[in-house]
Amino acid sequence: MRRTWDAIVIGCGAMGSAACASLARRGAQVLGIEQFTRGHDRGSSHGGSRIYRESYFEADDYVPLLRRAGELWEELEEISRERLLHRCGALYLGDPQGEVITGVARSAARHGVTIESLTTDEVTVRFPMFSPPAGSAALWEPRAGFVRPERAVHALLRLAEGHGAQILEGERVLGIKEHGRSVTVETDAGEYEGGSLVLTGGAWTAKLAPTLAPLLRPTRQALAWIDPGAGLDAADASRCPVWFIEDGAKGGFYGVPMASDQAPPRGLKVARHLPGKAADPDVPQEPATDAERRDLEEAMATFLPGVAGPVSATATCLYTMSPDGHFIIDRVPDARRMFMACGFSGHGFKFAPVVGEVLAQLALEGRNPHPIEFLRMARLVRPV
C-alpha cells in the first residue's frame, strides 16, 4: 500500500466519509482512517434516521449550506441508486414568541424557504396523530424530511473508493505531526504521510487535537423507538411528518416517522434535543434509563396520542457540544495543512455532504466559496 497521499482524513463518519468522497472526486489521492468499522454505532452517525430541514431556527446563516446539502443528498441518491432522503415534511410546534417558531419563520422569510402557518385545528385535521398544546403556533415545511445515516456513510465511502480512495478500518490514530510540506499520521498499524489532513473525529476530536479540548464537550444522548400499536398506518412517513416541538425546560422533543425501508428497530424514533451528561467516547455509554424511557413515552402521549405507545427499543449516541452550539469549521490551531470540522452540537448530520465539499476545498486549495465565516473558530477565542 502507498504511504504518501494528497490528503488524509481521520474519522470516517458522516463528515469524514463526505470529505473522502469530495476529495477523491476532485482527483486527489485520499486515505481515510476509521478507528472502528464504517457505519459503526459508537459515535454520532447512526440511529437509522437524521432529520433534514432548511428553515433553520438555530441561525439563518445555515440555510445556504442546507440548500447545497439537499442538492448533494439528491445527487448521492442518483449515484448510489439508493434512497437516502425522505422528504415527508416537518411540523414545528411551540410558543408563538419562542425560539423555534420565530427562528423558523425568520430564516424561511430571509431565504425564501417554503413554509406554511397552520392553526391548531388545521394541524389536527391534516395530521390527526398530533395534539398541539393550547396556545401553540404551528409551522409546516413541506420539503423537510429525514436521511438514513448508516446507508449514507456507506454510500459516501463507496463513492470515495470508486474514485480511488483507500479506507482503513480498525486503525486507531496515535499521533499527528505537521512538517513543512506534509502531515504525518501514526496509527497502531503504521505511519502515513499526506499533503494535507482533514480532522473529522467527532467526539474524539479533542483527543486527537488537545488544543481543542476547551471548546468541545462530548455528551451522551438517549434515543428511543415507540411502538405505535393500532396507529401503525398513521405512523408511516406517507402520513406522518418529522416533528420538532418546543417543550419548555424539558428541551425540544423531536421524532421521525416509520417507513418501509426502515431497518430494525421498528417504531417511531424519538429523542430530546438537549445536551446530556458529559461523556468519554472511549467508555461504553449507559443505556437509556427508566426515567428517560418514561419521559419519551409521556411526551408521545401528550403531543402525538394517535401514534403513542411503549418504548420498543433504545440506543445512545454522542453530541459534541461547542460553547455556543454552532459548528467549528476551520484550520486546526497552529497548523497550516490541517483542517477540521467539529462541534456539531447535535444538529450536524444533515449538512454532511456540503461539509465534505467545504473540507475538500480547504484541504486542496486553502479556501472555499461557501459562506462559512460564521463557523470559524475565531468567534470562540476572541482576545480579551
C-alpha positions as CSV (number, residue, x, y, z in Angstrom):
1,M,0.0,0.0,0.0
2,R,1.2,3.5,-0.8
3,R,2.3,5.6,2.2
4,T,2.1,9.1,0.8
5,W,-1.2,10.7,0.0
6,D,-2.5,14.1,-1.2
7,A,-4.9,14.2,1.8
8,I,-5.6,12.1,4.8
9,V,-9.0,12.1,6.5
10,I,-9.2,11.0,10.2
11,G,-12.6,9.8,11.2
12,C,-15.0,8.3,8.5
13,G,-18.4,9.0,10.0
14,A,-20.8,11.5,8.3
15,M,-18.3,14.4,7.8
16,G,-15.3,12.3,7.1
17,S,-16.9,10.0,4.6
18,A,-18.3,13.0,2.8
19,A,-14.8,14.6,2.8
20,C,-13.2,11.4,1.4
21,A,-15.8,11.4,-1.4
22,S,-15.4,15.0,-2.3
23,L,-11.6,14.9,-2.2
24,A,-11.5,11.7,-4.3
25,R,-13.9,13.1,-6.9
26,R,-11.6,16.1,-7.3
27,G,-8.8,13.7,-8.3
28,A,-6.9,13.7,-5.0
29,Q,-5.2,10.6,-3.7
30,V,-7.1,10.1,-0.4
31,L,-6.6,7.9,2.6
32,G,-9.4,7.7,5.1
33,I,-8.7,6.3,8.6
34,E,-11.5,5.0,10.8
35,Q,-10.8,3.5,14.2
36,F,-13.9,1.3,14.2
37,T,-15.8,0.0,11.1
38,R,-17.8,2.0,8.6
39,G,-21.3,2.9,9.8
40,H,-20.5,2.0,13.4
41,D,-22.7,2.9,16.3
42,R,-20.1,4.3,18.7
43,G,-20.4,8.0,17.7
44,S,-22.9,10.3,16.1
45,S,-23.7,8.9,12.7
46,H,-26.1,6.0,13.5
47,G,-29.7,5.5,14.7
48,G,-31.5,4.8,11.5
49,S,-32.6,8.4,10.7
50,R,-31.5,12.0,10.9
51,I,-33.8,15.0,10.3
52,Y,-33.2,17.2,7.2
53,R,-34.7,20.7,7.3
54,E,-34.0,24.1,5.7
55,S,-36.0,26.7,7.7
56,Y,-33.3,26.8,10.4
57,F,-34.2,28.3,13.7
58,E,-30.7,27.9,15.1
59,A,-29.3,30.6,12.8
60,D,-30.3,32.0,9.4
61,D,-26.8,31.7,8.0
62,Y,-27.0,27.9,7.8
63,V,-29.7,27.9,5.1
64,P,-27.4,28.3,2.1
65,L,-25.4,25.4,3.3
66,L,-28.5,23.3,3.8
67,R,-29.7,24.1,0.3
68,R,-26.4,22.9,-1.1
69,A,-26.6,19.8,1.2
70,G,-30.0,19.0,-0.2
71,E,-28.7,19.1,-3.8
72,L,-25.8,16.8,-2.8
73,W,-28.0,14.3,-1.0
74,E,-30.1,14.0,-4.1
75,E,-27.0,13.7,-6.3
76,L,-25.7,10.9,-4.0
77,E,-29.0,9.1,-4.3
78,E,-28.7,9.1,-8.1
79,I,-25.1,7.9,-8.0
80,S,-25.7,5.2,-5.4
81,R,-29.1,4.2,-6.7
82,E,-30.3,4.1,-3.2
83,R,-33.0,6.1,-1.4
84,L,-31.3,8.2,1.4
85,L,-33.5,11.3,1.8
86,H,-37.2,11.1,2.6
87,R,-39.0,14.4,2.1
88,C,-42.0,13.8,4.2
89,G,-42.2,17.3,5.6
90,A,-41.6,18.8,9.1
91,L,-44.1,20.1,11.6
92,Y,-42.8,22.7,14.2
93,L,-44.9,23.4,17.3
94,G,-44.2,25.8,20.1
95,D,-44.7,29.2,21.8
96,P,-45.6,31.8,19.1
97,Q,-42.8,34.0,20.5
98,G,-40.4,31.2,21.3
99,E,-37.0,30.4,19.7
100,V,-38.3,27.7,17.4
101,I,-41.3,29.3,15.8
102,T,-39.8,32.7,15.4
103,G,-36.5,31.3,14.2
104,V,-38.1,29.0,11.6
105,A,-40.2,31.9,10.3
106,R,-37.3,34.3,10.2
107,S,-34.9,32.0,8.3
108,A,-37.6,31.0,5.9
109,A,-38.5,34.6,5.1
110,R,-34.9,35.6,4.7
111,H,-34.0,32.8,2.3
112,G,-37.3,32.1,0.6
113,V,-37.9,28.6,2.1
114,T,-41.4,27.5,1.7
115,I,-43.3,27.1,5.0
116,E,-47.0,27.3,5.9
117,S,-48.5,28.6,9.1
118,L,-51.3,26.3,10.5
119,T,-53.8,26.8,13.2
120,T,-54.1,24.1,15.8
121,D,-57.4,23.0,14.3
122,E,-55.7,22.7,10.9
123,V,-52.9,20.6,12.4
124,T,-55.3,18.1,13.9
125,V,-57.2,17.8,10.6
126,R,-54.1,17.4,8.4
127,F,-52.1,15.4,11.0
128,P,-54.7,13.7,13.3
129,M,-52.0,11.9,15.2
130,F,-50.9,15.2,16.8
131,S,-52.4,17.1,19.7
132,P,-50.9,20.6,19.7
133,P,-50.6,22.3,23.1
134,A,-53.1,25.0,23.8
135,G,-51.9,28.4,22.6
136,S,-49.1,26.9,20.5
137,A,-48.2,28.1,17.0
138,A,-47.6,25.6,14.1
139,L,-45.4,25.8,11.0
140,W,-45.2,23.3,8.2
141,E,-42.1,22.9,6.0
142,P,-43.1,20.5,3.1
143,R,-39.6,19.8,1.7
144,A,-38.1,18.7,5.0
145,G,-37.7,15.1,6.0
146,F,-35.0,12.7,7.1
147,V,-31.8,10.9,5.9
148,R,-30.7,7.3,6.5
149,P,-27.3,7.9,8.2
150,E,-25.7,4.5,8.1
151,R,-26.6,4.0,4.5
152,A,-25.4,7.5,3.7
153,V,-22.0,6.8,5.2
154,H,-21.6,3.5,3.3
155,A,-22.7,5.3,0.0
156,L,-20.2,8.1,0.5
157,L,-17.3,5.7,1.2
158,R,-18.2,3.5,-1.8
159,L,-18.2,6.7,-3.9
160,A,-14.8,7.7,-2.5
161,E,-13.4,4.2,-3.2
162,G,-14.8,4.3,-6.7
163,H,-12.7,7.3,-7.3
164,G,-9.5,5.7,-5.9
165,A,-9.7,6.5,-2.2
166,Q,-8.4,3.9,0.3
167,I,-10.3,3.5,3.6
168,L,-8.6,1.8,6.5
169,E,-10.9,0.4,9.2
170,G,-9.9,-0.7,12.7
171,E,-6.8,1.6,13.0
172,R,-6.5,4.0,15.9
173,V,-4.6,7.2,15.4
174,L,-1.8,7.6,18.0
175,G,-0.2,10.9,16.8
176,I,-0.3,13.7,14.2
177,K,2.7,15.8,13.2
178,E,2.9,18.6,10.7
179,H,6.1,19.2,8.8
180,G,7.0,21.9,6.3
181,R,5.2,20.4,3.3
182,S,3.3,17.4,4.8
183,V,1.5,15.9,7.7
184,T,2.4,12.5,9.2
185,V,-0.2,10.3,10.9
186,E,0.9,7.5,13.2
187,T,-1.6,4.7,13.9
188,D,-1.4,1.5,15.8
189,A,-0.7,-0.2,12.5
190,G,1.6,2.1,10.6
191,E,2.6,5.6,9.6
192,Y,1.2,7.6,6.7
193,E,2.1,11.0,5.1
194,G,-0.2,13.4,3.4
195,G,0.0,16.8,1.8
196,S,-2.9,17.9,4.0
197,L,-5.0,16.5,6.7
198,V,-8.8,16.6,7.5
199,L,-9.8,16.0,11.1
200,T,-13.4,14.8,11.4
201,G,-13.1,12.8,14.6
202,G,-16.4,13.6,16.2
203,A,-16.4,13.1,19.9
204,W,-12.7,12.0,19.7
205,T,-11.6,15.3,18.1
206,A,-10.2,16.9,21.3
207,K,-8.2,13.7,22.0
208,L,-6.6,13.9,18.6
209,A,-6.0,17.7,18.8
210,P,-5.8,18.6,22.5
211,T,-5.7,22.3,21.9
212,L,-9.4,22.0,21.1
213,A,-10.3,20.4,24.4
214,P,-11.6,23.7,26.0
215,L,-14.0,24.1,23.1
216,L,-15.5,20.6,22.8
217,R,-17.7,18.7,25.2
218,P,-19.0,15.2,24.2
219,T,-22.3,14.4,25.8
220,R,-24.5,11.2,26.0
221,Q,-27.9,11.3,24.3
222,A,-30.7,8.8,24.7
223,L,-32.8,7.7,21.7
224,A,-35.9,5.5,21.7
225,W,-38.3,3.9,19.3
226,I,-42.0,4.0,20.0
227,D,-44.3,1.1,19.1
228,P,-47.4,2.9,17.6
229,G,-49.7,-0.1,18.3
230,A,-53.0,0.4,16.5
231,G,-51.7,3.6,15.0
232,L,-49.3,1.8,12.7
233,D,-50.7,3.2,9.4
234,A,-50.7,6.8,10.9
235,A,-47.1,6.4,11.9
236,D,-45.9,6.0,8.3
237,A,-44.0,8.7,6.6
238,S,-46.7,8.9,3.9
239,R,-49.0,10.3,6.6
240,C,-46.8,11.5,9.5
241,P,-44.1,14.1,9.2
242,V,-40.9,14.6,11.2
243,W,-41.5,17.0,14.0
244,F,-39.8,19.4,16.4
245,I,-41.8,20.5,19.5
246,E,-40.6,23.2,21.9
247,D,-41.3,21.7,25.3
248,G,-40.1,24.3,27.8
249,A,-37.3,23.3,30.2
250,K,-37.5,19.7,29.1
251,G,-35.9,20.7,25.8
252,G,-37.0,20.2,22.3
253,F,-38.9,16.9,21.6
254,Y,-38.3,15.6,18.1
255,G,-39.2,12.5,16.1
256,V,-39.1,10.6,12.8
257,P,-42.0,8.5,11.4
258,M,-41.7,5.0,10.2
259,A,-41.1,4.0,6.6
260,S,-41.0,0.8,4.5
261,D,-37.2,1.0,4.1
262,Q,-36.6,1.2,7.8
263,A,-34.0,-1.2,9.3
264,P,-34.6,-2.5,12.8
265,P,-35.6,-1.4,15.4
266,R,-39.2,-0.9,14.5
267,G,-41.2,2.2,15.6
268,L,-41.1,6.0,15.5
269,K,-37.7,7.3,16.6
270,V,-37.9,10.0,19.3
271,A,-35.5,11.9,21.5
272,R,-34.8,15.2,23.3
273,H,-32.7,17.9,21.8
274,L,-30.9,19.0,24.9
275,P,-27.3,18.3,25.8
276,G,-27.0,15.3,28.1
277,K,-24.4,14.3,30.6
278,A,-20.7,14.8,29.8
279,A,-19.3,11.6,28.2
280,D,-15.9,10.0,27.5
281,P,-16.3,8.5,24.0
282,D,-13.9,5.7,24.8
283,V,-16.1,4.4,27.7
284,P,-19.3,2.5,26.9
285,Q,-22.3,4.7,27.4
286,E,-25.0,4.0,30.0
287,P,-28.2,2.6,28.3
288,A,-31.3,4.6,28.4
289,T,-32.7,4.9,31.9
290,D,-36.2,4.1,33.1
291,A,-36.7,7.9,33.6
292,E,-35.6,8.6,30.1
293,R,-38.0,6.0,28.7
294,R,-40.9,7.3,30.7
295,D,-40.2,10.9,29.7
296,L,-40.3,10.0,26.0
297,E,-43.4,7.8,26.4
298,E,-45.2,10.7,28.2
299,A,-44.2,13.2,25.5
300,M,-45.6,10.9,22.9
301,A,-48.9,10.6,24.8
302,T,-49.1,14.3,25.2
303,F,-48.1,15.5,21.7
304,L,-48.8,12.5,19.4
305,P,-51.5,10.5,21.1
306,G,-52.6,9.0,17.8
307,V,-49.4,7.0,17.5
308,A,-48.3,6.8,21.1
309,G,-47.2,3.6,22.7
310,P,-44.5,1.9,24.7
311,V,-40.8,2.2,24.0
312,S,-39.8,-0.8,22.0
313,A,-36.0,-0.2,21.8
314,T,-33.4,2.3,22.9
315,A,-29.9,3.4,22.0
316,T,-27.5,6.2,22.8
317,C,-25.4,8.5,20.7
318,L,-23.0,11.3,21.2
319,Y,-23.3,15.1,20.8
320,T,-20.1,17.1,20.6
321,M,-21.1,20.5,22.0
322,S,-19.3,23.7,21.1
323,P,-19.6,26.6,23.6
324,D,-22.3,28.3,21.5
325,G,-23.9,25.3,19.9
326,H,-22.7,26.1,16.5
327,F,-20.2,24.2,14.3
328,I,-16.5,24.8,14.1
329,I,-15.1,24.5,10.5
330,D,-11.6,26.0,10.2
331,R,-7.9,25.4,10.1
332,V,-6.6,23.5,13.1
333,P,-4.9,25.9,15.6
334,D,-1.2,26.5,14.9
335,A,-1.3,24.4,11.7
336,R,-1.1,25.2,8.0
337,R,-2.0,21.9,6.4
338,M,-4.6,20.6,8.8
339,F,-8.3,21.4,8.7
340,M,-11.2,20.4,11.0
341,A,-15.0,20.1,11.2
342,C,-16.2,19.6,14.7
343,G,-18.6,20.7,17.5
344,F,-21.7,19.8,15.6
345,S,-23.8,20.0,18.8
346,G,-26.5,17.6,17.8
347,H,-27.7,19.2,14.6
348,G,-24.9,18.5,12.1
349,F,-25.6,15.3,10.2
350,K,-27.9,16.9,7.6
351,F,-25.0,19.1,6.5
352,A,-22.6,16.2,5.8
353,P,-22.2,16.4,2.0
354,V,-21.7,20.1,1.9
355,V,-19.3,20.0,4.9
356,G,-17.3,17.4,2.9
357,E,-17.3,19.7,0.0
358,V,-16.0,22.6,2.1
359,L,-13.3,20.5,3.7
360,A,-12.1,19.2,0.3
361,Q,-11.8,22.7,-1.0
362,L,-9.9,23.8,2.1
363,A,-7.6,20.9,2.1
364,L,-6.7,21.2,-1.6
365,E,-6.9,25.0,-2.1
366,G,-6.8,26.5,1.3
367,R,-10.2,28.3,0.7
368,N,-13.7,27.6,-0.4
369,P,-16.7,29.6,-1.8
370,H,-19.3,28.6,0.7
371,P,-20.4,31.1,3.4
372,I,-18.8,29.6,6.5
373,E,-17.3,32.7,8.1
374,F,-19.8,32.4,11.0
375,L,-18.4,29.0,11.8
376,R,-14.8,30.0,12.1
377,M,-13.1,29.3,15.4
378,A,-12.2,33.0,15.9
379,R,-15.7,33.7,17.3
380,L,-14.9,31.5,20.3
381,V,-11.4,32.6,21.1
382,R,-11.5,36.4,20.8
383,P,-8.6,38.1,22.5
384,V,-9.5,39.9,25.8
